[in-house]
Amino acid sequence: MSEALMLNVILWLPLAGALALLLIPRDKTSEVRAVSTVLLGIQFVLALVLYRAFDGGVDGLQFATNVPWIAEWGVHYAIGLDGANVLLVLLTAFLGPLVIVGATHAIEKDVRLFHVMVLLLQFAMMGAFLAQDLFLFYLFWEAMLIPMFFMIGIWGGARRAYATIKFVLYTAFGSILMLAALIYLAIQLQAQGGVASFAFADLQKVTLPLAVQMPLLGAFALSFAIKVPVVPLHTWLPDAHVEAPTPGSVILAGVLLKMGTYGFMKLGFPLFPDATRQLTPLLMTLSVVSIVYGACLALVQTDIKKIIAYSSISHLGYVMLGLLSLDLVGIQGAIVQMVSHGLVAGGLFLLVGMVYERCHTRELAAYGGLARQIPRYAVFFLVFTLASVGLPTTSGFTGEFMSLMGAFTAAWPQHLDGNNGPLILAVVACTGVVLGALYMLRFALTFLFGPTKTPHGEALSDLSGRETFLLTTLAVAVFWLGLFPNGALQKTERAAKHFQQAVMAAGMVSDAR
């Protein structure tokens, strides 16, 4: 099988699997779980093969497929791997089977429908990362809403209707503006070059004055910033996380939130480089506000799921900071931080879900001394906590350190020129590391140590073999990315340079006018 065909199989296999599940009687839950696990396991193996085959020293797309779809509009079925998406495709494929296995006891109602939704979501997320045509990207972007809507709405908590409506309204509002902007962009391309196309590479050739770039970037940025989410567009996230079932939270934190930061890196900033340079101080300020504000809110939460939800806002602020630094180390740190957050937040949400299945409450004050009762659970909890606070040797350290390093490297020359703003923002961003350690260590100390207590005084059972396997797999990935980041950095270096040059070069032309 050629690599290009393999990439198509990775994309379409979950959709075929979702249709296949509908042929299995709904009461055959074991068969449904087995089929889903095998299909997503195959998808992960193929993604791993392509990751290893991906050559980081080659510019541009690899294993690409480009077939005309709606020729009159210039829409193509165009997919491919590059340094910007190769790690995220692997992360998506990696988390897929873990979500299925993790849902074994968490989901007992409408099991077949739930698995269909997971497979559809996997298809849409993979499509959004692989798409190289803006029209195709938008279709996958919108398609992600539907299975997540049902996942929270059917299997969510008591306030699932409120959380679902809020999630859909926020994301749909941003998407409409992006649709208007992408249509305008395609019309401009045809007017300037006489070619109808939605291909990313073609759209980057459109020449637009700064006054036009600003509202277009605003439309894209609003859509992506909601998905990240960036403060003050974050309020849907804690509700969605709290009400979503554990597998939904893992997908949301592990992959869906990365759509926003990936969108900025792949589309928003390269398509409108002059506007990006103009808006960098504002976007960087919002990123630092997200880092500090998310950490402060995590510090005062009493719901254990909300602590992780608000910590996600803070951690993804570092991704934005790294991208906006336009420094090569910072950009690569942002990519690593996206993957790291997917692994660490996924692990923490699984751990929260496991204790919730045993005690049916998320109140932090109801727990204490779990390290004595369930020591294996405590070990994994400490591993993911320390990765979250950026302990060296873990992926959290690599991502955050490189993002901050990029921010300082970019800020120092500006400081020497008399512009102290970027340096001040980089310093303030460092306080997020301290606050992160504070709220996560407070969480761990209350949860694992002190007097032993559980919500109803029940004796808890330690991790099962299935749960230990899930957490071990994620922990290995966290340490692999922390100890051996060089392999991942080599895969992303050229894409990071391309992104840097696309924004910097156009910015310098703009500055010279």
C-alpha positions as CSV (number, residue, x, y, z in Angstrom):
1,M,0.0,0.0,0.0
2,S,1.4,3.4,-1.0
3,E,1.8,6.1,1.7
4,A,-0.8,8.3,0.0
5,L,-3.3,5.5,0.0
6,M,-2.5,4.8,3.6
7,L,-3.2,8.4,4.5
8,N,-6.6,8.1,2.8
9,V,-7.3,4.9,4.8
10,I,-6.4,6.8,8.0
11,L,-9.0,9.4,7.1
12,W,-11.9,7.3,5.9
13,L,-11.6,4.2,8.1
14,P,-13.5,5.7,11.1
15,L,-16.4,6.8,8.8
16,A,-16.5,3.3,7.3
17,G,-16.4,1.9,10.8
18,A,-19.3,4.1,12.0
19,L,-21.4,2.8,9.1
20,A,-20.4,-0.8,9.9
21,L,-21.4,-0.4,13.5
22,L,-25.0,0.4,12.4
23,L,-25.2,-3.1,11.0
24,I,-24.5,-4.6,14.4
25,P,-27.6,-5.1,16.7
26,R,-27.6,-2.4,19.3
27,D,-27.6,-4.9,22.2
28,K,-24.3,-6.5,21.1
29,T,-22.2,-4.0,23.0
30,S,-19.2,-6.3,23.3
31,E,-19.0,-6.6,19.5
32,V,-19.5,-2.9,19.1
33,R,-16.6,-2.1,21.4
34,A,-14.4,-4.7,19.8
35,V,-15.0,-3.4,16.3
36,S,-14.4,0.2,17.3
37,T,-11.2,-0.7,19.2
38,V,-9.8,-2.8,16.3
39,L,-10.6,-0.1,13.7
40,L,-9.0,2.7,15.6
41,G,-6.1,0.5,16.5
42,I,-5.5,-0.1,12.8
43,Q,-5.8,3.7,12.3
44,F,-3.1,4.3,14.9
45,V,-0.7,1.7,13.5
46,L,-1.0,3.3,10.0
47,A,-0.5,6.7,11.5
48,L,2.6,5.5,13.3
49,V,4.0,4.0,10.1
50,L,3.4,7.3,8.2
51,Y,5.0,9.3,11.1
52,R,8.1,7.1,10.8
53,A,8.1,7.5,7.0
54,F,7.6,11.2,7.1
55,D,10.9,13.0,6.1
56,G,11.4,16.1,8.1
57,G,14.1,17.3,5.7
58,V,11.7,17.7,2.8
59,D,9.7,20.9,2.2
60,G,6.0,20.9,1.6
61,L,3.4,18.2,1.6
62,Q,4.1,14.5,1.7
63,F,1.9,11.5,0.8
64,A,-0.5,14.0,-0.8
65,T,-3.7,13.3,-2.7
66,N,-5.2,16.1,-4.8
67,V,-8.3,15.3,-6.9
68,P,-10.8,17.9,-8.3
69,W,-14.1,17.8,-6.5
70,I,-16.2,20.8,-7.4
71,A,-14.2,22.0,-10.4
72,E,-16.4,25.0,-11.1
73,W,-15.6,26.4,-7.6
74,G,-12.0,25.3,-7.6
75,V,-12.6,22.9,-4.7
76,H,-10.3,19.9,-4.4
77,Y,-10.2,16.8,-2.3
78,A,-6.7,17.7,-1.1
79,I,-5.0,16.0,1.8
80,G,-1.4,15.6,2.9
81,L,1.1,15.5,5.7
82,D,3.5,18.3,6.6
83,G,5.5,19.3,9.6
84,A,2.6,21.3,11.0
85,N,0.1,18.4,11.2
86,V,2.2,15.3,11.4
87,L,2.4,15.2,15.2
88,L,-1.3,16.2,15.6
89,V,-2.4,13.4,13.2
90,L,-0.4,10.9,15.3
91,L,-1.9,12.4,18.5
92,T,-5.4,12.0,17.2
93,A,-4.9,8.5,16.1
94,F,-3.1,7.6,19.4
95,L,-5.9,8.9,21.6
96,G,-8.7,7.3,19.6
97,P,-8.4,3.7,20.8
98,L,-7.6,4.9,24.3
99,V,-10.9,6.8,24.4
100,I,-12.8,3.7,23.3
101,V,-11.1,1.5,25.9
102,G,-11.6,4.2,28.5
103,A,-15.3,4.3,27.8
104,T,-15.9,0.7,28.7
105,H,-17.5,1.4,32.1
106,A,-18.1,5.1,31.7
107,I,-20.7,4.6,28.9
108,E,-23.5,2.0,29.5
109,K,-26.4,3.7,27.8
110,D,-26.8,3.6,23.9
111,V,-23.3,2.1,23.6
112,R,-23.6,1.6,19.8
113,L,-24.6,5.2,19.2
114,F,-21.8,6.5,21.4
115,H,-19.2,4.5,19.4
116,V,-20.7,5.8,16.2
117,M,-20.3,9.3,17.5
118,V,-16.7,8.7,18.5
119,L,-15.8,7.3,15.1
120,L,-17.5,10.2,13.3
121,L,-15.7,12.7,15.5
122,Q,-12.4,10.9,14.8
123,F,-13.1,11.2,11.0
124,A,-13.9,14.9,11.2
125,M,-10.9,15.8,13.4
126,M,-8.5,13.8,11.2
127,G,-10.0,15.5,8.1
128,A,-9.5,19.0,9.6
129,F,-5.8,18.3,10.3
130,L,-5.2,16.6,6.9
131,A,-7.2,19.0,4.6
132,Q,-5.1,21.3,2.3
133,D,-8.1,23.0,0.8
134,L,-9.9,25.7,2.7
135,F,-13.4,24.6,1.6
136,L,-12.6,21.0,2.7
137,F,-11.2,22.2,6.0
138,Y,-14.3,24.2,6.7
139,L,-16.5,21.1,6.1
140,F,-14.5,19.0,8.5
141,W,-14.4,21.9,11.0
142,E,-18.2,22.1,11.0
143,A,-18.6,18.4,11.0
144,M,-16.9,18.1,14.3
145,L,-19.7,20.0,16.0
146,I,-22.3,17.3,15.4
147,P,-20.9,14.3,17.2
148,M,-19.6,16.4,20.0
149,F,-23.1,18.0,20.3
150,F,-24.7,14.5,20.7
151,M,-21.9,13.3,23.0
152,I,-22.4,16.0,25.6
153,G,-26.2,16.2,25.0
154,I,-26.9,12.5,25.4
155,W,-24.2,11.2,27.8
156,G,-23.5,14.4,29.7
157,G,-24.3,15.5,33.2
158,A,-27.4,17.2,34.7
159,R,-26.8,20.5,33.0
160,R,-25.9,19.0,29.6
161,A,-28.5,20.9,27.7
162,Y,-27.2,24.2,28.8
163,A,-23.5,23.2,28.2
164,T,-24.4,21.8,24.7
165,I,-26.3,24.9,23.6
166,K,-23.5,27.2,24.8
167,F,-20.8,25.1,23.1
168,V,-22.7,25.1,19.8
169,L,-23.6,28.8,19.8
170,Y,-20.1,29.9,20.6
171,T,-18.4,27.7,17.9
172,A,-21.2,28.3,15.3
173,F,-20.9,32.1,15.6
174,G,-17.2,32.0,15.0
175,S,-17.6,29.6,12.1
176,I,-20.1,31.8,10.2
177,L,-17.6,34.7,10.2
178,M,-14.8,32.3,9.0
179,L,-17.1,31.2,6.1
180,A,-17.7,34.7,5.0
181,A,-14.0,35.5,5.1
182,L,-13.0,32.4,3.2
183,I,-15.5,33.1,0.4
184,Y,-14.2,36.7,0.1
185,L,-10.6,35.3,-0.1
186,A,-11.5,32.9,-2.9
187,I,-13.2,35.6,-4.9
188,Q,-10.2,37.8,-4.5
189,L,-7.9,35.0,-5.7
190,Q,-10.0,34.6,-8.8
191,A,-10.1,38.3,-9.4
192,Q,-6.3,38.6,-9.2
193,G,-5.2,35.4,-10.8
194,G,-8.2,34.3,-12.8
195,V,-8.1,30.9,-11.1
196,A,-10.8,29.5,-8.9
197,S,-9.2,27.7,-6.0
198,F,-9.5,27.1,-2.3
199,A,-6.1,25.5,-2.0
200,F,-4.1,26.9,1.0
201,A,-1.0,27.4,-1.2
202,D,-3.0,29.4,-3.8
203,L,-4.8,31.5,-1.2
204,Q,-1.5,32.6,0.3
205,K,-0.7,34.3,-3.0
206,V,-3.6,36.7,-2.7
207,T,-2.4,40.3,-2.2
208,L,-4.6,42.3,0.1
209,P,-4.1,45.7,1.7
210,L,-3.7,45.9,5.5
211,A,-7.2,47.5,5.8
212,V,-8.7,44.4,4.2
213,Q,-6.5,41.9,6.0
214,M,-7.5,43.2,9.4
215,P,-11.2,42.2,9.3
216,L,-10.4,39.0,7.5
217,L,-7.9,37.9,10.1
218,G,-10.4,39.1,12.8
219,A,-13.0,36.7,11.3
220,F,-10.7,33.7,11.2
221,A,-9.1,34.7,14.6
222,L,-12.5,34.8,16.3
223,S,-13.4,31.3,15.2
224,F,-10.0,29.9,16.2
225,A,-9.8,31.9,19.5
226,I,-13.1,30.4,20.6
227,K,-11.9,26.9,20.0
228,V,-8.5,27.4,21.8
229,P,-10.1,29.1,23.9
230,V,-8.6,32.5,24.5
231,V,-9.9,34.7,27.3
232,P,-12.6,36.3,27.2
233,L,-14.0,33.7,24.8
234,H,-13.4,30.8,27.1
235,T,-16.6,30.5,29.1
236,W,-18.1,27.6,27.2
237,L,-15.1,25.4,28.0
238,P,-15.6,24.7,31.8
239,D,-19.3,24.0,31.2
240,A,-18.6,21.6,28.3
241,H,-15.9,19.8,30.3
242,V,-17.9,19.4,33.5
243,E,-21.0,18.1,31.7
244,A,-19.3,16.0,29.1
245,P,-18.7,12.3,29.9
246,T,-15.1,11.3,30.6
247,P,-14.4,10.1,27.0
248,G,-15.8,13.4,25.7
249,S,-13.6,15.4,28.0
250,V,-10.5,13.4,26.8
251,I,-11.3,14.1,23.2
252,L,-12.2,17.8,23.9
253,A,-9.0,18.5,25.8
254,G,-6.8,16.0,23.8
255,V,-7.6,17.1,20.3
256,L,-10.5,19.5,19.8
257,L,-8.9,22.4,21.5
258,K,-5.8,22.0,19.3
259,M,-8.0,22.9,16.3
260,G,-7.9,26.5,17.3
261,T,-4.1,26.8,17.7
262,Y,-3.6,24.7,14.6
263,G,-5.9,27.0,12.7
264,F,-3.9,30.0,13.7
265,M,-0.7,28.3,12.6
266,K,-1.9,26.8,9.4
267,L,-4.3,29.4,8.1
268,G,-4.9,32.6,10.1
269,F,-1.4,34.0,10.5
270,P,0.1,32.9,7.1
271,L,-2.9,34.1,5.1
272,F,-2.8,37.5,6.6
273,P,0.8,38.2,7.7
274,D,0.6,42.0,7.7
275,A,-2.5,42.0,9.9
276,T,-0.8,39.4,12.1
277,R,2.1,41.7,12.7
278,Q,-0.2,44.6,13.5
279,L,-2.3,42.5,15.9
280,T,0.6,40.6,17.5
281,P,0.7,42.9,20.7
282,L,-3.0,42.5,21.2
283,L,-3.0,38.7,20.6
284,M,0.1,38.2,22.7
285,T,-1.5,40.2,25.6
286,L,-4.7,38.0,25.4
287,S,-2.5,34.9,25.4
288,V,-0.7,36.0,28.6
289,V,-4.0,37.0,30.2
290,S,-5.2,33.5,29.4
291,I,-2.2,32.0,31.0
292,V,-2.5,33.9,34.3
293,Y,-6.3,34.1,34.4
294,G,-6.8,30.4,33.7
295,A,-4.2,29.5,36.4
296,C,-5.9,31.9,38.9
297,L,-9.3,30.4,38.3
298,A,-7.9,26.8,38.5
299,L,-6.5,27.8,41.9
300,V,-9.9,28.5,43.5
301,Q,-12.0,25.7,42.0
302,T,-13.5,23.0,44.2
303,D,-14.7,20.8,41.3
304,I,-11.8,18.6,40.2
305,K,-12.9,18.6,36.6
306,K,-13.0,22.4,36.5
307,I,-9.5,22.6,37.8
308,I,-8.2,20.7,34.8
309,A,-10.5,22.6,32.5
310,Y,-9.2,26.0,33.6
311,S,-5.6,24.7,33.6
312,S,-6.2,23.9,29.9
313,I,-6.9,27.6,29.2
314,S,-3.6,28.5,30.9
315,H,-1.6,25.8,29.1
316,L,-2.9,26.6,25.7
317,G,-2.0,30.3,26.3
318,Y,1.7,29.1,26.1
319,V,0.9,27.7,22.6
320,M,-0.3,31.0,21.4
321,L,2.6,32.8,23.0
322,G,5.1,30.5,21.3
323,L,3.4,30.9,17.9
324,L,3.2,34.7,18.2
325,S,6.9,35.0,19.2
326,L,7.7,34.1,15.6
327,D,10.9,32.6,16.9
328,L,11.8,29.2,15.6
329,V,12.3,27.7,19.0
330,G,9.0,29.2,20.2
331,I,7.1,28.0,17.2
332,Q,8.4,24.4,17.7
333,G,7.7,24.7,21.4
334,A,4.1,25.6,20.6
335,I,3.7,22.5,18.4
336,V,5.2,20.3,21.1
337,Q,3.0,21.9,23.8
338,M,-0.1,21.1,21.7
339,V,0.8,17.4,21.7
340,S,1.9,17.5,25.3
341,H,-1.3,19.1,26.5
342,G,-3.3,16.4,24.6
343,L,-1.4,13.7,26.5
344,V,-1.3,15.2,29.9
345,A,-4.9,16.6,30.0
346,G,-6.1,13.4,28.5
347,G,-4.4,11.4,31.3
348,L,-5.8,13.7,34.0
349,F,-9.4,13.6,32.7
350,L,-9.1,9.8,32.6
351,L,-8.0,9.8,36.2
352,V,-10.8,12.1,37.3
353,G,-13.3,9.9,35.4
354,M,-11.9,6.8,37.1
355,V,-12.4,8.2,40.6
356,Y,-15.8,9.6,39.7
357,E,-17.0,6.2,38.5
358,R,-16.1,4.9,42.0
359,C,-17.5,7.8,44.1
360,H,-19.9,9.8,41.9
361,T,-18.8,13.2,43.0
362,R,-16.2,15.7,41.8
363,E,-16.0,17.8,44.9
364,L,-12.3,18.1,45.9
365,A,-13.1,18.5,49.6
366,A,-14.8,15.0,49.6
367,Y,-11.5,13.3,49.0
368,G,-8.3,12.8,51.0
369,G,-5.5,10.3,51.6
370,L,-6.1,8.4,48.4
371,A,-2.4,7.5,48.1
372,R,-2.9,5.0,51.0
373,Q,-6.1,3.5,49.7
374,I,-5.2,3.3,46.0
375,P,-1.4,3.6,45.6
376,R,-1.2,2.7,41.9
377,Y,-3.8,5.4,41.1
378,A,-1.7,7.9,43.2
379,V,1.5,7.1,41.3
380,F,-0.2,7.9,37.9
381,F,-1.9,11.0,39.4
382,L,1.5,12.3,40.5
383,V,3.1,11.6,37.1
384,F,0.5,13.5,35.2
385,T,0.4,16.3,37.8
386,L,4.2,16.8,37.6
387,A,4.0,16.7,33.8
388,S,1.3,19.4,33.9
389,V,3.5,21.7,36.0
390,G,6.4,21.2,33.6
391,L,8.8,18.8,35.5
392,P,11.9,18.3,33.4
393,T,12.0,14.9,31.6
394,T,8.2,15.2,30.8
395,S,6.6,16.6,27.7
396,G,5.1,19.5,29.7
397,F,8.6,20.9,30.4
398,T,9.7,20.7,26.7
399,G,6.7,22.5,25.4
400,E,6.4,25.3,27.9
401,F,10.2,25.9,28.2
402,M,10.6,26.2,24.4
403,S,7.5,28.5,24.1
404,L,8.9,30.8,26.9
405,M,12.4,30.6,25.5
406,G,11.0,31.7,22.1
407,A,9.1,34.6,23.7
408,F,12.2,35.9,25.5
409,T,14.4,35.5,22.5
410,A,12.0,37.5,20.4
411,A,11.4,40.1,23.1
412,W,15.0,40.9,24.0
413,P,16.0,42.7,20.7
414,Q,12.8,44.8,21.0
415,H,13.7,45.7,24.6
416,L,17.1,46.9,23.4
417,D,15.2,49.1,20.8
418,G,13.2,50.6,23.6
419,N,10.0,48.5,23.3
420,N,9.6,46.8,26.7
421,G,6.1,45.4,26.1
422,P,7.0,41.9,24.7
423,L,9.6,41.4,27.5
424,I,7.1,42.4,30.2
425,L,4.5,40.0,28.7
426,A,7.1,37.2,28.7
427,V,8.0,37.8,32.3
428,V,4.3,37.9,33.3
429,A,3.8,34.6,31.4
430,C,6.4,33.0,33.7
431,T,4.1,33.6,36.7
432,G,1.8,31.1,35.1
433,V,4.4,28.4,35.7
434,V,4.4,29.3,39.4
435,L,0.6,29.4,39.6
436,G,0.4,26.1,37.7
437,A,2.6,24.4,40.3
438,L,0.5,26.0,43.1
439,Y,-2.9,24.8,41.9
440,M,-1.8,21.3,40.7
441,L,0.3,20.6,43.9
442,R,-2.6,21.9,46.1
443,F,-4.9,19.5,44.1
444,A,-2.5,16.6,44.6
445,L,-1.9,17.2,48.2
446,T,-5.6,17.5,49.1
447,F,-6.5,14.5,46.9
448,L,-3.8,12.1,47.7
449,F,-2.5,12.9,51.2
450,G,-3.8,14.0,54.6
451,P,-6.6,12.2,56.5
452,T,-8.2,9.4,54.5
453,K,-11.7,10.1,53.3
454,T,-14.1,9.3,50.5
455,P,-17.5,10.9,49.8
456,H,-19.5,8.2,51.5
457,G,-16.8,6.5,53.5
458,E,-16.5,3.7,51.0
459,A,-13.4,1.6,50.4
460,L,-12.0,2.3,47.0
461,S,-10.5,-0.4,44.7
462,D,-7.2,0.4,43.0
463,L,-6.8,0.6,39.2
464,S,-7.9,-2.4,37.2
465,G,-5.6,-3.9,34.5
466,R,-7.5,-2.0,31.8
467,E,-7.1,1.3,33.6
468,T,-3.4,0.6,34.3
469,F,-2.8,-0.1,30.6
470,L,-4.5,3.1,29.5
471,L,-2.5,5.3,31.9
472,T,0.8,3.5,31.3
473,T,0.4,4.1,27.6
474,L,-0.2,7.8,28.1
475,A,2.6,8.1,30.7
476,V,5.1,6.4,28.3
477,A,4.2,9.0,25.6
478,V,4.6,11.8,28.1
479,F,8.1,10.7,29.0
480,W,9.0,9.8,25.4
481,L,8.3,13.4,24.3
482,G,10.0,14.8,27.3
483,L,13.2,12.7,27.1
484,F,13.5,12.4,23.3
485,P,12.0,15.5,21.7
486,N,14.6,15.6,19.0
487,G,12.8,13.2,16.7
488,A,9.6,15.3,16.9
489,L,11.5,18.6,16.5
490,Q,13.2,17.3,13.3
491,K,9.8,16.5,11.8
492,T,8.4,20.0,12.5
493,E,11.5,22.2,11.9
494,R,10.9,23.0,8.2
495,A,7.2,23.7,8.8
496,A,8.1,26.0,11.6
497,K,10.6,27.9,9.4
498,H,8.1,28.1,6.6
499,F,5.5,29.6,9.1
500,Q,8.1,32.0,10.4
501,Q,9.2,33.2,7.0
502,A,5.6,33.5,5.7
503,V,4.7,36.0,8.5
504,M,8.1,37.7,8.9
505,A,8.9,38.3,5.3
506,A,5.5,39.9,4.5
507,G,5.7,41.9,7.7
508,M,9.1,43.3,6.7
509,V,7.7,44.3,3.3
510,S,4.8,46.0,5.0
511,D,7.1,47.8,7.4
512,A,9.2,49.1,4.5
513,R,6.2,50.7,2.8
